[in-house]
Amino acid sequence: MQLQKNIFSTFCHTISQLRSDKGCPWDKKQTCSSLKKYLKEEYNELISAIDENDPAHLCEEIGDVLFLLVLLSQINSETKSFTIDDVLNGINNKMIRRHPHVFAGGASGDEEFLKKQWQKIKSQEKAKKIN
């Protein structure tokens, strides 16, 4: 997967501008709760695009979902809850932890073994959060 250098940063800056004092009234008034209906709608459109097997439509719908996810991150950044960097670091670290067969030289097995390993690691992570 290739990503044009800084395109994601540019996109995040665009979202920040939409929420700024001189930004868009619709974007500025959104909250996490108000975005739930749009997330459901766009998620359903994404599923339809997958079912249609239309790459152009799929690309558009992935973009729409990505917009809402970055907008949610921007809203939380404004309240100092977390940033998009926190989201990306968190999911990146999670994927590395849950794929030891790829990143840590762990045992690789069949798909069933990997599913069980995933669930075991996930359970361990949840137990650490509780304690």
C-alpha positions as CSV (number, residue, x, y, z in Angstrom):
1,M,0.0,0.0,0.0
2,Q,1.5,3.3,-1.1
3,L,0.5,6.5,0.5
4,Q,1.5,9.8,-1.1
5,K,3.8,11.6,1.3
6,N,1.8,13.8,3.6
7,I,-1.6,13.3,1.9
8,F,-3.0,11.9,5.2
9,S,-1.7,14.9,7.1
10,T,-3.2,17.2,4.4
11,F,-6.5,15.5,4.8
12,C,-6.4,15.8,8.6
13,H,-5.6,19.5,8.2
14,T,-8.6,19.9,5.8
15,I,-10.9,18.3,8.5
16,S,-9.4,20.7,11.1
17,Q,-10.1,23.6,8.8
18,L,-13.7,22.5,8.4
19,R,-14.1,22.6,12.2
20,S,-12.3,25.9,12.6
21,D,-14.0,29.3,13.4
22,K,-14.1,30.0,9.6
23,G,-15.1,26.5,8.8
24,C,-18.3,24.8,7.7
25,P,-21.4,25.3,10.0
26,W,-22.4,21.7,9.5
27,D,-19.0,20.3,10.4
28,K,-18.6,22.6,13.3
29,K,-21.8,21.6,15.0
30,Q,-21.2,17.8,14.7
31,T,-20.6,15.8,17.9
32,C,-19.7,12.1,18.3
33,S,-23.4,11.4,18.9
34,S,-24.7,13.4,16.0
35,L,-22.3,11.5,13.7
36,K,-23.7,8.0,14.6
37,K,-26.5,8.1,12.0
38,Y,-24.1,9.2,9.3
39,L,-21.7,6.4,10.3
40,K,-24.5,3.8,10.0
41,E,-25.5,5.3,6.6
42,E,-22.0,5.4,5.2
43,Y,-21.2,2.0,6.5
44,N,-24.2,0.5,4.8
45,E,-23.2,2.3,1.6
46,L,-19.7,0.8,1.9
47,I,-21.2,-2.7,2.3
48,S,-23.3,-2.1,-0.8
49,A,-20.2,-1.0,-2.8
50,I,-18.4,-4.1,-1.7
51,D,-21.4,-6.2,-2.9
52,E,-21.5,-4.4,-6.2
53,N,-17.8,-5.2,-6.8
54,D,-17.4,-1.7,-8.3
55,P,-13.9,-0.4,-7.4
56,A,-14.7,3.3,-8.1
57,H,-17.8,3.2,-5.9
58,L,-15.9,1.3,-3.2
59,C,-13.1,3.9,-3.3
60,E,-15.7,6.7,-2.8
61,E,-17.4,4.9,0.1
62,I,-14.1,4.1,1.8
63,G,-13.4,7.9,1.6
64,D,-16.8,8.8,3.1
65,V,-16.2,6.4,6.0
66,L,-12.6,7.7,6.5
67,F,-13.9,11.3,6.5
68,L,-16.3,10.5,9.4
69,L,-13.6,8.6,11.3
70,V,-11.1,11.5,11.0
71,L,-13.9,13.9,11.9
72,L,-14.6,11.9,15.1
73,S,-10.9,12.0,15.9
74,Q,-10.8,15.8,15.3
75,I,-13.7,16.3,17.6
76,N,-12.0,14.3,20.3
77,S,-8.7,16.2,19.7
78,E,-10.5,19.5,20.3
79,T,-11.6,18.2,23.8
80,K,-8.1,16.9,24.4
81,S,-9.5,13.3,24.7
82,F,-7.2,11.9,22.0
83,T,-5.7,12.7,18.6
84,I,-5.7,10.9,15.3
85,D,-2.0,10.0,16.1
86,D,-3.3,8.2,19.2
87,V,-5.8,6.3,17.1
88,L,-3.2,5.3,14.5
89,N,-0.5,4.4,17.0
90,G,-3.1,2.4,19.0
91,I,-4.3,0.4,16.0
92,N,-0.8,-0.1,14.6
93,N,0.5,-1.4,17.9
94,K,-2.6,-3.7,18.3
95,M,-2.0,-5.2,14.8
96,I,1.6,-5.8,15.6
97,R,0.8,-7.4,19.0
98,R,-2.0,-9.6,17.5
99,H,0.2,-10.8,14.6
100,P,3.3,-12.3,16.4
101,H,3.7,-14.8,13.5
102,V,4.5,-11.8,11.2
103,F,6.2,-9.3,13.5
104,A,7.8,-11.3,16.3
105,G,8.9,-14.5,14.7
106,G,6.1,-16.4,16.4
107,A,4.8,-19.7,15.3
108,S,2.7,-19.6,12.2
109,G,0.0,-22.1,11.8
110,D,-3.2,-22.7,9.9
111,E,-6.0,-20.2,9.9
112,E,-7.7,-21.9,12.9
113,F,-4.5,-21.6,15.0
114,L,-4.1,-18.0,14.1
115,K,-7.8,-17.2,15.1
116,K,-7.2,-18.9,18.5
117,Q,-4.0,-17.0,18.9
118,W,-5.7,-13.7,18.1
119,Q,-8.5,-14.4,20.6
120,K,-5.9,-15.4,23.3
121,I,-4.0,-12.1,22.8
122,K,-7.2,-10.1,22.7
123,S,-8.3,-11.7,26.0
124,Q,-4.9,-10.9,27.6
125,E,-5.2,-7.3,26.4
126,K,-8.7,-7.0,27.9
127,A,-7.5,-8.5,31.2
128,K,-4.7,-6.0,31.4
129,K,-7.2,-3.1,30.9
130,I,-9.4,-4.4,33.7
131,N,-6.5,-4.8,36.2
